[in-house]
Amino acid sequence: MNKNERRMGRNRRVFVVLMGMSMILLLLIMRLAWLQLMPAAPASTRSLNWKREAVAQRERGLVLDSGRGDFYDRHGLAITGETYKALAVFPLQASSREMDSTDFAKLARELGVEKEMLEKWVRALKEPAFWQAKGEMVPQKLSERQLKIMSGLHLNGIRVLPYRNRYPSSFDEKHIIGYMSQHPELLRSKFHHELSSGKMLVTDMIGGSGLEQSLDRLLRGTGATSVSYFTDGADKPLKGLNMRLTSPSNPYYPLRIMTTLDLSIQNEVEDYMDLKGLKEGAIVVLDARSGDIISMVSRPQLAAHTRGSGGTDLADHAIRSAIPGSVFKLVTEAAALEAKATDEREIFTCNGDYGHYGLHCWKDGGHGRISLREALAQSCNVAFATLAERLTAEQFTITADQLGIGRRIGWSSEESIAPLGQPLRLFKAEEAGRLFSVLPKHRDGGLLAQTGIGQRDVRISPLQAANLVLTILHEGQVIEPRLVSEIRFANGQRMIALQRQYATSRYGRVSRATLQTLLRGMEAVVTDGTGRPIREGVWTVAGKSGTAQTLRDGLERNNQWFTGYGPIQSPRYVVAVLAENRATNSSNQATAVFRGVMDILAKHTDGAVLKG
């Protein structure tokens, strides 16, 4: 065989080998295509189709702690957040649980549920879940007895794990703290980058109101703590791997929001409000020295998880404006004194009928001859309508602004807050209130007279009513009430302090002489006027009552108010109470509740046994 023949033979062999390899490769490709495109053959009870033949490790995750920051009161007591042991169940095939039926029966018995019902729930699981008792919104808290018994059970895919509950069972939902909810549209507008990067999902919870909303970006933290239970492609537990805990590595989170609230006072005021049957309205308690919010309660009760149910309301009535009635006479008197339109020596004559605009005094037959101080104490409509008609709308507006009325006065920052990267307003839903719907271009005596007694277009919030008295006590300085004093890292180190600050009016302050006249008038309200029923108590107090006519569903109703302070000689607290939509012939509920709240505050204050 010559050289050419040998070369040709070698080439043929190489060709045959290559063709053979190509055919094998082609067959493999065809086989793979068939597996991908053709329907899977049904599997018998003892065999799996091709997708389950290979071990496809899976990770079943369950969130234990969202990583959201918590709220604390002024003494460091936790308002939100509690950790307890709960029962976690991970979805597995029934044949993979390998659990003793006796153990499962014991588990059901300890949970207080029928064994069949528990089995049905476990079989239906598609994702890991905590066991929740019927009617509950959060995982069931296991007792020490339950924990002891469950520790001796051997059940695959069922574990006792620590769960961080946002709102403890002892926590009554509070408008000032707010609630969390799903809000995909808001998430898309505020967290576009986080959604795009996968750090957040449109199903994530977001602050819906109160501090949960205003501080949401800070509260979100750096991520959740979750536990993973490993299974193979057949939903069988992977021996040796069991569970893995995943949590953020940043030691500074979650943040701690230090509020100005006194939790014990807050809870007691809430209970007292409900005990006295104040079903609609608000109570605001301010520290008379600092202006900080000690307690703020709104009714109807917040029930974020059962929206629209009877006797509940998402609106915070403490920062929502309402018709103030005679409480506004403090502003009218201040405006008249500042305009030199009256003084304490003036005597008014009230026969019960103003004689214009269909306006009458609340007292049949009137008050007769009455001084300015007595007019405030007795809340004489005729005297204050007379004062109001001596003023202009601009004079009213200027004095109101000087006293913090007609504008939002809750703590806010004009400049960007470093951690947020934007300005902060603690009360996003706060209403500014008003004196006039539209500032009149021409003098309107009827409008002025009605405004002077706190009717017509006038609206203020309970927070503003309390802050009005606080401003009078602080020589005309309008303080912005704080609800948060500072924000701390998880290790207690301070991130940022929200300093006390003033909401200075561009018109300056009301004069000291005017403020002293108002203080003397508020004392007279309790000693000799409409507040006489609340003279007796631990502290001597002063303030101003109010009753405003309003309509609800076409029926005449009253808003009843009282705002004041105590003790008189060394004021510790300012309190405003609003009882809304009361029957027209009912006594002033707000006045009585004010006295009760002051007695609660006295009990919580050192040296409370000393009057005034």
VEXNUFI-824225 format. One record per residue (C-alpha): residue in one letter; x, y, z. Coordinates in steps of 0.2 Angstrom, whole numbers, plus 5000, padded with zeros to 4 digits. Layout:
REM residues N
AXYZ/...
REM end
This chain:
REM residues 612
M500050005000/N500850164995/K500850325004/N499350404996/E498250254999/R498750255018/R498350445019/M496650415011/G496250275023/R496650375038/N495550525032/R494150405029/R494250335047/V494350515054/F492850555044/V491850405050/V492350445068/L491850635066/M490150575058/G489850455072/M490150595085/S489050715076/M487650585075/I487850555094/L487850745097/L486350765086/L485350625095/L485750705112/I485150875105/M483550795099/R483250705115/L483450865125/A482250955113/W481050815116/L481150825135/Q480951015134/L479451015122/M478450855125/P477250845140/A477950755155/A477450575157/P476350545172/A477250485187/S476750335198/T476650345217/R478450275218/S479250375203/L479450555198/N479550635181/W481150695174/K480950865183/R481050785200/E482350645196/A483750765199/V483850845217/A483351025214/Q483751115231/R482451235236/E482451365250/R480751395259/G480951565268/L479951645282/V480051815288/L480351825307/D480652015309/S480352145296/G481852245302/R480652405304/G481152525318/D480152535334/F479352685344/Y479752715362/D479052835375/R479952975384/H480552855397/G481152725385/L479652605386/A479352515370/I477752565362/T477852445347/G478752285345/E478752125355/T479651955351/Y478851795356/K478851605351/A477651555338/L477351395328/A478051395310/V477551265296/F478551245280/P477551165265/L478150985262/Q477450825254/A476350735266/S477450575263/S478950685268/R478450745285/E478750575293/M477850625308/D477050525321/S475150535321/T475150535340/D476350685340/F475250775327/A473750745338/K474650815353/L475150975343/A473350995338/R472750975356/E473951105362/L473451235349/G471651205353/V471051145336/E470450985329/K471750875322/E470850855305/M470751045304/L472551065307/E473050935294/K471951015281/W472851185284/V474551105284/R474151015267/A473551175259/L475051275262/K476051335247/E477151445256/P477951445274/A476751515287/F476551545306/W475051465314/Q473651595319/A472251565330/K470551595322/G470151775320/E471851835324/M472951945313/V474651885319/P475451725324/Q474851645340/K475951675355/L476451505363/S476351485381/E477751405392/R476751245394/Q476451235375/L478351265372/K478851135384/I477651005376/M478151045358/S479951035362/G479650845363/L478750825347/H479650765331/L478850845316/N479750875300/G479451055293/I478651115309/R479751225321/V479551345335/L480351505330/P480451685337/Y479251805329/R479351995330/N477652065332/R477452245326/Y475952285337/P475952195354/S474252125360/S474252255374/F474352395361/D472852485356/E472952565339/K473452745340/H473152875327/I474752965332/I475752805329/G474752765314/Y474652605304/M475452505290/S474652445274/Q474952395256/H474952545244/P475752495227/E475452665219/L476352755233/L477752635233/R478052655214/S478052845216/K479152855232/F480252695230/H480552675211/H482352645213/E482152515227/L480752425217/S481852425201/S483352355210/G482352215219/K482552275236/M480752305238/L479152225231/V477552315227/T476652205240/D477752275254/M476952365268/I477152545270/G476652675283/G474852725280/S474652865293/G475352945309/L477252925312/E477252765303/Q476952865287/S477953025291/L479552925296/D479252775285/R480952795275/L481952795291/L480852655299/R481052535284/G482852485290/T484052385280/G483052225278/A482152075286/T482751935296/S482151775289/V482351585291/S482551465277/Y482051275277/F482951175264/T482051045253/D482450945238/G481550945222/A480250825229/D479950935244/K480850825256/P481950895269/L483850895265/K484650795279/G486050895288/L485551065281/N483951095292/M483751285293/R484751445289/L484451615297/T484751765286/S484851945293/P485552115289/S487352135294/N487152325299/P487252335318/Y486552515318/Y484752455312/P483352445316/L483152625322/R482352675339/I481152825338/M481052915354/T479452995356/T478853135369/L477353025374/D477152955392/L476452785388/S475652765405/I474752935404/Q474352895386/N473552725390/E472652795405/V471952945396/E471352825382/D470452715395/Y469652875404/M469052945387/D468152775384/L467552765402/K466752935400/G465852885384/L466753015373/K466452925357/E466953065345/G468253195347/A470053215354/I471153245370/V472853335368/V474053345383/L475553455381/D477053485393/A476753665399/R478553695400/S479253625384/G477753605373/D478053425370/I476553315367/I476353195382/S474753115376/M473553135361/V472053025359/S470753025345/R469052945344/P468252845336/Q469552715338/L470852685324/A470552505317/A471652495302/H471452315299/T469552325299/R469252485289/G467452545288/S466852445303/G465652535314/G466352645328/T468052665320/D468852805310/L470552825301/A470553015303/D471453085318/H470253205326/A471653285337/I472453365321/R470753385311/S469953555312/A468253585319/I467053735323/P467753795340/G466353905347/S466754005362/V468553935364/F468954055350/K468354205361/L470154205367/V470754255350/T469354385348/E469754465365/A471654465361/A471254555344/A470154685352/L471454725365/E472854735353/A471854845342/K471454955357/A469554925354/T469254885372/D470054865389/E469654775405/R468654915412/E467354915398/I465554865404/F464454775391/T462554765392/C461754595387/N459954565387/G460054405378/D459754475360/Y461154555350/G459854635339/H460754595323/Y460954445311/G459854335322/L461154315335/H460754285353/C461654245369/W461654075375/K460854125392/D459054165391/G458754345397/G460554385395/H461954425407/G461454605411/R462954725414/I464554635413/S466454675412/L467654605399/R468354475411/E466554425416/A466154415398/L467454285395/A467054195411/Q465254185406/S465554165388/C464354305383/N463954305365/V463354485364/A464954555372/F466054465360/A464954495344/T465054685349/L466954675350/A467054575334/E466154715324/R467454845330/L468754745321/T469254715303/A469554545295/E471354585294/Q471554625312/F470754455316/T471854365304/I473454445311/T473154415329/A472654235326/D474254205316/Q475254275331/L474354155342/G474654005330/I472853995324/G472453975305/R474153875301/R474853715305/I475953715321/G476553535323/W478453515323/S479153525305/S480853565297/E480953685282/E482753615278/S483153445273/I483453315287/A485053225284/P484553045286/L482953075276/G483653185262/Q482153295263/P481153405275/L480153325288/R478353365295/L477853245309/F475953275306/K475653255288/A473853255290/E473753405301/E472453535295/A472853715296/G471053775301/R470453945296/L469554105301/F468754145284/S468354035269/V468854185259/L469554345266/P468154475264/K468554625252/H467154725260/R466654745278/D465354615283/G464654645301/G463754485301/L465254385296/L466354475309/A465054445323/Q464954265319/T466754245318/G466954335335/I466054195344/G466954055335/Q465554015322/R465354035303/D466953985294/V468053975309/R468953805311/I470353755323/S471053585329/P471253515347/L473053525345/Q472953715340/A471753745355/A473053665367/N474453765359/L473453925360/V473453915379/L475253865378/T475654015368/I474754125381/L475754045395/H477454075385/E477254255383/G476654245365/Q477954125359/V477153995348/I478053835351/E477953695338/P477353535348/R478553395346/L478053215346/V479753145342/S481253205352/E482653105344/I483052955333/R484352825339/F485352685331/A485052505337/N486452525349/G485752675358/Q486852805349/R485952955344/M485752975325/I484853145326/A483953255338/L482353345334/Q482653515343/R481253605351/Q480853755340/Y479653905338/A478353945324/T478654125325/S477354235317/R477854365304/Y476754485313/G477754465329/R476954425346/V475454485356/S475854605370/R476254545387/A474754655394/T473554565383/L474154395388/Q474054435406/T472254495403/L471854325395/L472554225409/R471554325422/G470054285412/M470354105410/E470554095429/A468854175431/V468054045419/V468353915433/T468154015448/D466554115443/G466054065425/T465553915414/G466953815422/R466353815440/P465853635440/I467653585439/R468353695453/E468653555464/G470153435461/V471953395465/W472553555456/T471753725454/V471553745435/A471053885422/G470453875404/K469053915392/S467453815388/G466653815371/T465053755363/A464853765344/Q463353735334/T463553625319/L462553505308/R462753315305/D461653225293/G460453375293/L460253375312/E460853515324/R462253455335/N463553535346/N465453525347/Q465953545365/W467653605370/F468753645385/T470553705384/G471653755399/Y473053725410/G473553675428/P474053705442/I473853885440/Q475353945450/S476653835442/P475853765426/R476353585422/Y475153535408/V474053605395/V472553505390/A471253525376/V469653415375/L468453415360/A466853315361/E466053315344/N464253305338/R463453305355/A461553325357/T461053505358/N460353495375/S461753395383/S462953465396/N464753505391/Q465553335392/A467253415387/T467353515403/A467053365414/V468353265405/F469553405406/R469453395425/G469653205425/V471253215414/M471953345425/D471753235440/I472553095431/L474053205427/A474153265445/K474253085450/H475753055439/T476653215445/D477853225460/G477153335473/A475353315466/V474653325484/L474953515484/K473653625476/G474053755464/
REM end
